[in-house]
Amino acid sequence: MKYLTKIFAGQSFISWGLQLIMIYLAWQVADHKIANNLWTIGGAAVLLLLIYMSLSHDSKARTKH
């Protein structure tokens, strides 16, 4: 777990991973492989909240040092 919170290029690996998942989700919707419905939009909203929380945690971790 310590490895996932390690800061790389200003963000933790968790933040990078969540952002890559969001890009993958958007790409799949754009290619019509995943339906653009309420479940997809809700999943994207949850993913955005997780990204925000992760970036906020990264910011707090940087200011402590």
Legacy VTK file of the C-alpha trace (Angstrom):
# vtk DataFile Version 3.0
C-alpha trace
ASCII
DATASET POLYDATA
POINTS 65 float
0.000 0.000 0.000
2.895 2.352 0.703
3.978 1.931 -2.918
0.588 3.097 -4.228
0.745 6.327 -2.220
4.260 7.162 -3.410
4.305 10.512 -5.237
5.335 10.409 -8.904
5.200 13.592 -11.027
3.130 15.354 -8.371
0.514 12.600 -7.949
0.304 9.229 -6.268
0.083 6.050 -8.297
-3.515 5.674 -7.100
-4.400 9.019 -8.702
-2.672 8.031 -11.929
-4.516 4.712 -11.997
-7.923 6.276 -11.373
-7.334 8.791 -14.151
-6.336 6.020 -16.543
-9.539 4.149 -15.673
-11.543 7.324 -16.436
-9.802 7.690 -19.812
-10.532 4.032 -20.583
-14.190 4.481 -19.622
-14.549 7.587 -21.802
-12.843 5.825 -24.696
-15.166 2.824 -24.422
-18.237 5.079 -24.395
-16.914 7.037 -27.403
-16.392 3.769 -29.314
-19.953 2.654 -28.350
-18.622 -0.431 -26.568
-20.222 0.706 -23.299
-23.714 2.186 -23.285
-24.030 5.863 -22.442
-26.739 5.468 -19.811
-27.411 6.456 -16.225
-25.254 3.625 -14.801
-22.246 4.727 -16.852
-22.720 8.367 -15.892
-23.121 7.402 -12.227
-19.990 5.258 -12.376
-18.074 8.135 -13.953
-19.337 10.488 -11.230
-18.140 8.112 -8.497
-14.810 7.773 -10.291
-14.455 11.564 -10.469
-15.127 11.843 -6.728
-12.475 9.210 -6.027
-9.999 11.080 -8.239
-10.756 14.327 -6.423
-10.312 12.694 -3.013
-7.051 11.081 -4.099
-5.638 14.339 -5.457
-6.708 16.131 -2.282
-4.917 13.498 -0.191
-1.816 13.884 -2.384
-1.859 17.640 -1.850
-2.074 17.232 1.920
0.743 14.680 1.879
2.993 17.069 -0.073
2.419 19.990 2.300
3.294 17.910 5.386
6.876 17.367 4.211
LINES 1 66
65 0 1 2 3 4 5 6 7 8 9 10 11 12 13 14 15 16 17 18 19 20 21 22 23 24 25 26 27 28 29 30 31 32 33 34 35 36 37 38 39 40 41 42 43 44 45 46 47 48 49 50 51 52 53 54 55 56 57 58 59 60 61 62 63 64
